[in-house]
Amino acid sequence: MRLILGDQLSLIHSWFNTTDPEVLYVMMEIRPETDYVKHHIQKLLGVLGAMRQFADQLRTVGHNLVYLKLTEVDNLQLFGKNINAIILKNNIECFEYQEPDEYRVDQLLKSFCNELNITWKMVPSEHFLTSRYELKDFFGKKNYLMESFYREMRRRFNVLMENGQPIGGQWNFDANNRNRYDGRIPIPKPLKFDNDLTEVFRDMKISGVDSFGNADPSHFTYPINRKQALELVDYFDKNLLPHFGTYQDAMVKNSTSLFHARISFALNTKMISPLEVIRSAVETWQSRPDEIGLEQVEGYVRQILGWREYVRGVYWAKMPDYAKMNYFDHKNKLPEFYWTGDTRMNCLKHAIRQSLDKAYAHHIQRLMITGNFALLAQVHPDEVDAWYLGIYIDAFEWVELTNTRGMSQYADGGIMASKPYVSSANYINNMSDYCRSCFYDAKKRIGANACPFNSLYWNFFDRHQDKLRKNPRIGMAYRNLDKMNPEEKAALLEQAEKYLDTMNEL
């Protein structure tokens, strides 16, 4: 018997190279997995819909499969109980499962297997390009510097390399990829699919699964099988890659994803593999060198070959302690508008409402809008984690926790990031068109309609001087704070306190 989890939908796994009548595959929809955090309805629809498609594909090519839907009477709603029942019913002699990506599932299945009276085995998922603890071994006791890991991965997989050196003479073109969107290049419409998941939606409702956010189950637009996922990859390579890097940090009101690929859900459920995605982009660049600059493809490769493997490595190196880290000892509740988008701050209103509507926001919206504000508002990292894990269709704990608690909230004290990623309204104004039509004035720091980001920014550095003042990467902030007129500084901090006290009214 072989168990397949909901984020292990890889048709290219070696398990499926041959059909064997002696092998029984098992997939199950169970309430602990729908309920461990409150999920966006599109995330639940997407995972369950993709699981059902995967099951159909396995059956079509001749594999034996037991699939337990949420509503089935013999679904006991727990991994252990369902597995035991199937073992007894089918006289199973050996149980196998692929390496889970989430620590809680890993611990749950290990605990279950230790009580089994038949043989069992955990096998690799064959998806990632590194093993669980490879990053930990790579760095040893040194700092977890992503750039050095990324270079090693480029060398190992010979990606954008020539004679042992990086093509173009440098490893990183990030400095070229921070442009505001200027309207010169039309933004192509994102590729959307038309999947009917009304049956999944009905089963969720019958089962009483709780969720939030908006969805049209009869027209689900994300890929739910490998064929659609590969179409999305191809669409990105042909239409979006030529300008991806240039505008990867930009934000605009009239586009959800700009030139981003939107493949993370398909990638994180393993419908597609990281190496085939990388090779497809590199081959497209090689075939169109006059249209696609090296900086475009390098920025894309860095996110998948570097960052994605890196955050997974940090997760397994530092769990379970990582999930409890709270470096700044922040304790506030997440503002109520994170669940509604009802705020006069236009950047947050747009990023949150988009997330509620699409279960998606690109990395700068997550890092420098919703994440930035949560950090400045002193929100407890547990609250931030639960929101990010629930709201985004691509969020599984191994990738969400490290990006949120580490990169976004600096709750790990600098394991992943060399400085906290906070900004005043100036950055948001430079990188987006959000501020133009906002109730608050991005240039104003004190007063009735002063942008909350401004006073909260300075309050953050003032409040955490003991932890941050010696950080060489943020020396400029403290030099400016020290030069500030005492009366102005006092007024700024008073303004910040007022906003912190009336957070739900902003």
WOURBEL-V860937 format. One record per residue. N is the residue number from 1. SS is DSSP state (2 for helix, 1 for strand, 0 for the rest). OMEGA is omega in degrees with one decimal (none if undefined). D_CENTER is the distance of its C-alpha to the mean C-alpha in Angstrom with 1 decimal. Layout:
BEGIN
N;SS;OMEGA;D_CENTER + N;SS;OMEGA;D_CENTER
END
This chain:
BEGIN
1;0;179.7;31.3 + 2;1;179.9;27.7 + 3;1;175.7;24.7 + 4;0;179.3;21.7 + 5;0;-175.2;18.6 + 6;0;176.6;16.4 + 7;0;179.6;13.6 + 8;0;-172.4;16.5 + 9;0;-177.1;17.7 + 10;0;176.8;19.0 + 11;0;-178.0;22.5 + 12;0;174.9;23.1 + 13;0;-175.9;23.1 + 14;2;174.2;26.6 + 15;2;-169.4;27.3 + 16;2;-179.5;27.9 + 17;0;178.6;30.2 + 18;0;174.1;33.2 + 19;0;-176.1;34.1 + 20;0;-178.5;35.9 + 21;0;179.5;37.8 + 22;0;-179.0;37.6 + 23;0;175.8;33.8 + 24;1;175.9;32.3 + 25;1;-178.1;28.6 + 26;1;172.0;27.1 + 27;1;-178.1;24.1 + 28;1;172.8;23.8 + 29;0;-175.9;22.2 + 30;0;-173.9;22.8 + 31;2;176.6;22.5 + 32;2;-179.7;20.9 + 33;2;175.1;17.8 + 34;2;-168.5;17.8 + 35;2;-173.6;18.9 + 36;0;168.4;17.3 + 37;0;178.0;15.3 + 38;0;-172.3;16.1 + 39;1;168.2;13.9 + 40;1;-177.8;13.8 + 41;2;179.6;16.5 + 42;2;177.0;14.8 + 43;2;178.4;12.2 + 44;2;177.4;15.4 + 45;2;-177.1;17.4 + 46;2;-178.2;15.0 + 47;2;-178.7;14.8 + 48;2;177.7;18.5 + 49;2;179.6;19.6 + 50;2;176.6;18.1 + 51;2;-178.5;19.6 + 52;2;176.2;22.9 + 53;2;-179.3;22.9 + 54;2;178.4;22.3 + 55;2;178.5;25.2 + 56;2;-179.1;27.4 + 57;2;178.4;26.9 + 58;2;179.0;27.8 + 59;2;-177.2;30.9 + 60;2;-178.9;31.9 + 61;0;169.7;32.3 + 62;0;178.2;34.2 + 63;0;173.5;32.0 + 64;1;-174.1;33.0 + 65;1;167.1;30.4 + 66;1;179.7;30.3 + 67;1;-179.9;27.7 + 68;1;175.7;27.7 + 69;0;-178.5;26.5 + 70;0;-169.4;25.8 + 71;0;-175.7;29.3 + 72;0;-174.4;31.4 + 73;0;-177.6;34.2 + 74;0;173.9;33.9 + 75;0;-177.1;30.2 + 76;0;169.4;30.5 + 77;0;173.6;26.8 + 78;0;178.0;26.2 + 79;2;-173.6;25.2 + 80;2;-178.2;28.4 + 81;2;178.9;30.8 + 82;2;-179.2;29.9 + 83;2;179.4;30.0 + 84;2;179.9;33.3 + 85;2;-179.1;34.8 + 86;2;176.9;33.9 + 87;2;-178.9;35.3 + 88;2;-176.7;38.5 + 89;2;-172.5;38.9 + 90;2;-180.0;38.5 + 91;0;-178.2;40.1 + 92;0;-179.7;37.0 + 93;0;-179.5;37.9 + 94;1;178.6;34.6 + 95;1;177.9;31.0 + 96;1;173.2;28.0 + 97;1;177.3;24.3 + 98;1;179.1;21.4 + 99;0;178.4;19.6 + 100;0;179.6;16.9 + 101;0;-176.8;13.4 + 102;0;-176.0;13.4 + 103;2;-176.2;16.2 + 104;2;179.0;17.7 + 105;2;177.5;18.2 + 106;2;-179.2;19.6 + 107;2;-179.5;22.0 + 108;2;-177.6;23.0 + 109;2;176.6;23.9 + 110;2;178.8;25.7 + 111;2;178.6;27.7 + 112;2;-176.3;28.6 + 113;2;179.0;29.7 + 114;0;177.5;31.8 + 115;0;-178.2;33.9 + 116;0;176.0;34.4 + 117;0;171.0;37.9 + 118;0;179.3;37.0 + 119;1;179.1;35.4 + 120;1;-177.7;31.6 + 121;1;171.2;29.2 + 122;1;-178.4;25.5 + 123;1;178.0;24.7 + 124;0;175.8;21.8 + 125;0;177.8;19.2 + 126;0;-176.4;20.1 + 127;0;-175.4;16.7 + 128;0;-176.6;15.5 + 129;0;176.0;17.8 + 130;0;176.0;18.4 + 131;0;-175.3;19.5 + 132;0;-170.3;18.0 + 133;0;-177.7;20.2 + 134;2;179.5;20.9 + 135;2;178.5;19.1 + 136;2;179.1;21.1 + 137;2;-178.6;24.2 + 138;2;-176.0;23.6 + 139;2;-176.6;23.6 + 140;0;-180.0;25.9 + 141;0;-179.9;26.8 + 142;0;175.1;25.7 + 143;0;-178.1;22.9 + 144;0;-176.7;19.5 + 145;0;-175.0;19.8 + 146;2;-174.3;17.0 + 147;2;-179.8;19.5 + 148;2;175.9;22.1 + 149;2;179.5;19.7 + 150;2;179.3;18.6 + 151;2;177.5;22.3 + 152;2;179.2;23.2 + 153;2;176.7;20.7 + 154;2;-179.9;22.2 + 155;2;-174.8;25.6 + 156;2;-176.0;25.0 + 157;2;176.1;23.7 + 158;0;-179.5;26.0 + 159;0;-178.1;23.5 + 160;0;179.6;25.0 + 161;1;178.0;27.8 + 162;1;-178.5;31.5 + 163;0;177.1;34.2 + 164;0;-178.8;31.8 + 165;1;178.7;30.7 + 166;1;175.9;27.7 + 167;2;-178.6;28.8 + 168;2;174.3;29.6 + 169;2;175.9;30.6 + 170;0;-174.3;27.5 + 171;0;-165.3;24.1 + 172;0;179.4;21.9 + 173;0;-174.7;22.4 + 174;2;-178.8;19.9 + 175;2;179.0;22.9 + 176;2;-167.5;23.6 + 177;0;-178.2;20.2 + 178;0;-174.0;20.2 + 179;0;168.9;22.3 + 180;0;177.3;22.6 + 181;0;-172.9;22.9 + 182;0;177.7;26.7 + 183;0;-177.3;27.4 + 184;0;-178.2;29.2 + 185;0;177.7;27.0 + 186;0;179.1;26.5 + 187;0;178.8;23.0 + 188;0;175.5;23.1 + 189;0;178.7;22.2 + 190;0;176.8;19.0 + 191;0;179.4;19.9 + 192;0;178.9;19.7 + 193;0;-176.7;21.0 + 194;0;-176.8;23.4 + 195;1;178.9;22.7 + 196;0;-179.3;24.9 + 197;0;-178.8;23.3 + 198;2;178.0;26.0 + 199;2;176.2;27.0 + 200;2;179.6;23.7 + 201;2;179.2;23.7 + 202;2;-180.0;27.3 + 203;2;176.9;26.6 + 204;2;-179.3;23.9 + 205;2;178.7;26.5 + 206;2;-177.7;29.3 + 207;2;-179.5;27.4 + 208;0;178.1;26.6 + 209;0;-179.9;22.8 + 210;0;179.6;21.6 + 211;1;174.6;18.7 + 212;1;-179.0;18.1 + 213;0;-173.9;17.3 + 214;0;178.9;19.1 + 215;0;168.3;19.7 + 216;0;-174.3;22.5 + 217;2;-178.1;22.6 + 218;2;178.7;25.3 + 219;2;-178.2;23.3 + 220;1;-165.4;19.8 + 221;0;179.9;18.3 + 222;0;178.2;15.4 + 223;0;178.1;16.5 + 224;0;173.6;17.7 + 225;0;-175.0;19.5 + 226;2;-179.7;19.7 + 227;2;179.1;22.2 + 228;2;-179.4;20.1 + 229;2;178.9;17.1 + 230;2;174.3;19.6 + 231;2;179.6;21.0 + 232;2;176.4;17.8 + 233;2;-179.3;17.6 + 234;2;179.3;21.3 + 235;2;177.9;20.9 + 236;2;-176.7;18.5 + 237;2;-175.0;20.8 + 238;2;-169.5;23.9 + 239;2;-171.7;23.0 + 240;2;-179.1;20.0 + 241;2;-178.0;20.0 + 242;2;-178.5;23.3 + 243;2;-176.6;21.8 + 244;2;-175.4;18.1 + 245;0;-176.6;18.5 + 246;0;-172.7;21.1 + 247;0;-174.2;19.1 + 248;0;179.4;15.4 + 249;0;-175.6;15.6 + 250;0;178.3;17.8 + 251;1;177.5;17.5 + 252;1;-176.3;20.1 + 253;0;-171.9;21.1 + 254;0;176.7;22.2 + 255;1;179.9;19.2 + 256;0;-169.7;15.8 + 257;0;-178.7;14.3 + 258;0;-177.2;17.3 + 259;0;179.6;17.1 + 260;0;-171.9;13.5 + 261;0;-177.1;13.3 + 262;0;179.3;11.0 + 263;0;-171.0;11.0 + 264;2;177.4;7.5 + 265;2;178.9;8.7 + 266;2;-179.6;11.9 + 267;2;-175.7;10.7 + 268;2;171.8;8.7 + 269;0;172.6;11.9 + 270;0;173.5;14.0 + 271;0;176.6;16.0 + 272;0;-177.2;16.0 + 273;0;-178.5;16.1 + 274;2;-175.4;14.7 + 275;2;178.6;18.3 + 276;2;176.5;19.6 + 277;2;179.8;17.0 + 278;2;-177.4;17.9 + 279;2;178.3;21.6 + 280;2;179.6;21.6 + 281;2;-179.0;20.5 + 282;2;178.2;23.0 + 283;2;176.9;25.7 + 284;2;177.9;25.2 + 285;2;-179.1;25.6 + 286;2;-178.7;28.6 + 287;2;-178.1;30.2 + 288;0;-174.6;29.8 + 289;0;179.8;30.3 + 290;0;-178.4;32.2 + 291;0;-173.7;29.4 + 292;0;179.4;26.3 + 293;0;179.3;26.3 + 294;2;-177.7;25.1 + 295;2;179.8;22.8 + 296;2;-176.5;20.8 + 297;2;179.2;20.2 + 298;2;179.0;19.8 + 299;2;179.4;16.9 + 300;2;178.5;15.1 + 301;2;-177.9;16.3 + 302;2;-179.6;15.2 + 303;2;-174.8;11.4 + 304;2;-177.8;11.8 + 305;2;-179.2;14.9 + 306;2;-169.4;14.4 + 307;2;-175.3;11.1 + 308;2;177.4;9.2 + 309;2;-179.0;12.4 + 310;2;-176.7;12.9 + 311;2;175.6;10.1 + 312;2;178.9;11.1 + 313;2;176.8;14.6 + 314;2;-178.8;14.3 + 315;2;-176.7;13.0 + 316;2;176.9;16.0 + 317;2;-169.4;18.3 + 318;2;179.4;18.0 + 319;0;3.1;17.4 + 320;0;-175.4;18.8 + 321;2;-176.0;20.0 + 322;2;-176.1;16.6 + 323;2;-179.9;15.7 + 324;2;-174.5;18.9 + 325;0;-179.9;18.9 + 326;0;-170.8;19.9 + 327;0;-177.9;21.6 + 328;0;-178.3;22.8 + 329;0;177.6;23.9 + 330;0;-171.7;22.4 + 331;0;-174.1;23.5 + 332;1;175.2;23.1 + 333;0;174.4;21.8 + 334;0;178.9;19.0 + 335;0;-176.5;21.0 + 336;2;-176.1;22.0 + 337;2;174.9;20.9 + 338;2;-179.9;17.2 + 339;2;-176.6;18.2 + 340;0;-172.7;20.5 + 341;0;-177.4;20.0 + 342;0;177.5;23.7 + 343;0;178.5;24.1 + 344;0;175.7;26.3 + 345;0;-170.0;23.8 + 346;2;-179.1;23.0 + 347;2;179.2;19.7 + 348;2;177.5;18.2 + 349;2;-176.8;20.1 + 350;2;-176.6;18.7 + 351;2;-178.4;15.0 + 352;2;179.8;15.2 + 353;2;175.3;17.5 + 354;2;179.8;15.5 + 355;2;178.3;12.5 + 356;2;-178.6;15.3 + 357;2;-170.3;16.8 + 358;2;-173.3;14.1 + 359;0;-174.8;11.1 + 360;0;164.9;9.4 + 361;0;-179.1;9.4 + 362;0;-164.8;9.1 + 363;2;-179.4;8.1 + 364;2;172.9;11.6 + 365;2;179.9;11.8 + 366;2;-174.9;9.0 + 367;2;-168.3;10.6 + 368;2;173.9;14.2 + 369;2;-176.2;14.9 + 370;2;179.6;13.4 + 371;2;178.0;12.4 + 372;2;-177.6;15.7 + 373;2;179.2;17.8 + 374;2;178.2;16.7 + 375;2;178.5;17.6 + 376;2;-179.4;20.9 + 377;0;174.3;21.6 + 378;0;-179.5;21.6 + 379;1;178.9;19.3 + 380;0;-178.2;19.1 + 381;2;177.6;15.8 + 382;2;-179.6;16.1 + 383;2;-178.9;16.1 + 384;2;178.4;13.1 + 385;2;-176.8;11.1 + 386;2;-179.5;12.6 + 387;2;-178.8;11.8 + 388;2;-179.3;8.1 + 389;2;-178.0;8.1 + 390;2;-166.6;10.7 + 391;2;-172.7;10.2 + 392;0;-175.2;7.2 + 393;0;-178.0;8.3 + 394;0;-171.0;5.5 + 395;0;167.8;4.7 + 396;0;-164.2;7.1 + 397;2;-177.0;8.6 + 398;2;-179.3;8.8 + 399;2;-178.0;5.4 + 400;2;-173.3;4.9 + 401;2;-178.6;8.6 + 402;2;179.0;9.1 + 403;2;-175.8;7.0 + 404;2;-175.3;8.5 + 405;2;-179.2;11.8 + 406;2;-174.4;12.4 + 407;2;-172.3;11.4 + 408;2;-172.7;11.5 + 409;0;179.5;14.2 + 410;0;-177.4;16.1 + 411;0;178.8;17.0 + 412;0;176.0;17.4 + 413;0;174.0;20.3 + 414;0;176.7;19.2 + 415;0;-176.0;18.1 + 416;0;-175.5;15.1 + 417;0;-178.4;16.3 + 418;0;177.1;19.9 + 419;0;174.0;20.1 + 420;0;177.7;18.4 + 421;0;176.3;16.5 + 422;0;177.3;18.8 + 423;0;169.9;21.0 + 424;0;179.5;23.8 + 425;2;-175.7;24.2 + 426;2;179.6;25.4 + 427;2;-177.8;22.1 + 428;2;179.0;20.8 + 429;2;-179.4;24.3 + 430;2;-172.2;24.2 + 431;2;-176.6;20.9 + 432;1;171.3;21.2 + 433;0;-177.5;23.9 + 434;0;-169.3;22.9 + 435;2;-173.6;25.6 + 436;2;-175.8;28.5 + 437;2;-175.7;28.9 + 438;0;174.0;27.7 + 439;0;-177.9;30.0 + 440;0;-179.4;29.4 + 441;1;-177.1;30.8 + 442;0;-177.2;28.3 + 443;0;-175.5;31.3 + 444;0;-178.8;32.8 + 445;0;-176.4;32.2 + 446;0;177.7;34.8 + 447;0;-171.1;36.3 + 448;0;-177.8;35.8 + 449;0;176.2;33.0 + 450;1;-178.3;31.6 + 451;0;-179.3;27.8 + 452;2;179.8;26.3 + 453;2;-173.7;23.9 + 454;2;-179.0;27.1 + 455;2;179.3;28.9 + 456;2;177.2;25.8 + 457;2;-179.0;24.9 + 458;2;176.0;28.3 + 459;2;179.1;28.4 + 460;2;-178.6;25.3 + 461;2;177.6;27.1 + 462;2;-176.3;30.4 + 463;2;-173.0;29.2 + 464;0;-179.6;27.5 + 465;2;-177.3;30.2 + 466;2;-177.9;30.9 + 467;2;-170.1;27.5 + 468;2;-171.2;26.8 + 469;0;-177.3;30.1 + 470;0;179.4;30.6 + 471;0;-175.2;27.3 + 472;2;-177.2;28.6 + 473;2;-179.7;25.6 + 474;2;178.7;26.3 + 475;2;-178.5;30.1 + 476;2;-179.9;30.5 + 477;2;-179.0;29.1 + 478;2;174.9;31.7 + 479;2;177.7;34.4 + 480;2;177.6;33.9 + 481;2;-179.9;33.8 + 482;2;-179.7;37.0 + 483;2;-173.1;38.7 + 484;0;174.7;38.0 + 485;0;-177.3;41.1 + 486;2;179.9;41.3 + 487;2;179.3;42.0 + 488;2;179.1;39.0 + 489;2;179.2;36.7 + 490;2;179.8;38.1 + 491;2;178.0;37.6 + 492;2;-179.1;33.9 + 493;2;176.7;33.3 + 494;2;177.5;35.2 + 495;2;179.5;33.2 + 496;2;179.5;29.9 + 497;2;178.1;31.5 + 498;2;179.8;32.5 + 499;2;178.6;29.0 + 500;2;179.8;27.6 + 501;2;-177.8;30.4 + 502;0;-172.0;29.8 + 503;2;-175.7;26.0 + 504;2;-179.4;26.0 + 505;2;-174.3;28.6 + 506;0;none;27.0
END
